[in-house]
Amino acid sequence: MPNINLATENVPRGSSNSIGKGLLSVIIILILVIVLYGALLFVNSQLSSKTKAVQDEYDLEYQKFLSGNGNEIIDFKNRSDVAEKIIAENKSMAEIMSHIESSMLSSVYLNSLKYDKTSKTISLLCVGDNFQTVAKQILSFKQDNYFSAVIPSRNSIDTKNNNKLNFSIDLVIK
Amino acid sequence: MKIKILLMPLFIVIIVAFSIWLVYPAFSNGTNGAIENYIKLKNEQAKLIELQGKSENANNLSIQFSALSEKDALYAFIPKDMKEEEIINSLSSLSSASGLLLFDSTISQPLKESAIEEVQVTNETKNLFPEIKNFKVEMKLSGSYDKIKDFLNSLGKFSRNNNFNTLEISRSVSSGTEETANPDTLLVNASVDFNVLKEAKLNESNISSSIFSSSKLETKVISDIKNQKNANSFQLNVDQKGKSNLFQM
């Protein structure tokens, strides 16, 4: 078979060399990837053991904290919170009485007074001279902003008591 | 030569496969890769530092609590136990000091224990602390209006928290009609709420309470109590006890 060479000049025979270099690079990369994998496994195990150590220390500290003197502190906190709420909500009976006293007309007296915390209502059974007194008394209570509502109900003349007028008023505290 | 040509793409495929299959999951896989383990470690360290801080704060708070002489005002305001005997003694002392006659008193117990526990299970999971329990003390007194006012004032300033549930003041009609009754003798029928609060215990649910975030004990509430209440506490002592005949005076 005749040898036909169409090349006009000498072509260098470097292709096998470049393949060798490329292969070497790929092998180096492969080794680096394997090393990286090994390093990651090592770092992972280190992180896991450190995490475990921290968790153990946390558990120890947690148990120490629970069995320590935190009980009296947490009780003090709870009691303080409850007390604060109670103080804000409490209505002084003396204060309620003083508001009624300051609004009472001199010509009116009470037969009874009933206070109910749930409905925030004071029911008064009053005795006065006449209907005008009743009207004045209602107005007097209405002029005190301590009460959110003044609710009059029955008024009746008591013949057994010098024709005095018995009347009842409900006061709702704000 | 042919093998050399084949080796390169083969190695590239191996590198890519190795990276996808093993290396990247070791770096991050959503659960226990290096990144996740690092984040977990940092979180655990942060939790530990926080707990150590709380523990240190708790020690500081405990020292302040031990040195706080005024804390008794808070424990007298809402005690841990019912102390019924103290209530009876105090009511008797306050009424006699005001010049009133206390002639009837009844102390009701709070809800039955089993019922309370059921309520507490739901409440405590919500609030993480024991709930306050109210109990009623009903009493009947008689005396003049001024003395009643004095008594109401004294009870309002009494060191233990109490709150009138109902109060009825009426003219005494025992000696005649309402109109002829002596205005100086009034009858008082009252129902007063006292309360009791069980001791709170530190547990896993309330360990994150805000109190441990600070090293300073907040005592404002004690000042508030002292502004409203006086240090009235009537000492009760058992003088003599022991008797051979139970039915003899």
Interface residues (C-beta under 8 A of the other chain):
Chain A: S16 I19 G20 G22 L23 V26 I27 I29 L30 V33 I34 L36 Y37 L40 L41 V43 N44 L47 S48 K50 T51 V54 Q55 E57 Y58 E61 Y62 K64 F65 L66 G68 N69 G70 N71 E72 I73 I74 D75 F76 K77 N78 R79 S80 V82 A83 E84 I86 I87 N90 K91 S92 M93 A94 M97 Y109 L110 N111 S112 L113 K114 Y115 D116 K117 T118 D158 K160 N161
Chain B: M1 K4 I5 L7 M8 F11 I12 I14 I15 F18 S19 L22 V23 A26 F27 N32 G33 A34 N37 Y38 K40 L41 E44 Q45 K47 L48 L51 Q52 K54 S55 A58 N59 L61 S62 F65 K71 L74 Y75 F77 I78 F129 P130 I132 K149 L152 N153 L155 G156 N161 N163 F164 N165 T166 L167 E168 I169 S170 R171 T177 E178 E179 P183 D193 N195 L197 E199 A200 K201 L202 N203 E204 N206 I207 S209 I211 F212 L217 E218 T219 V221 I222 D224 I225 Q228
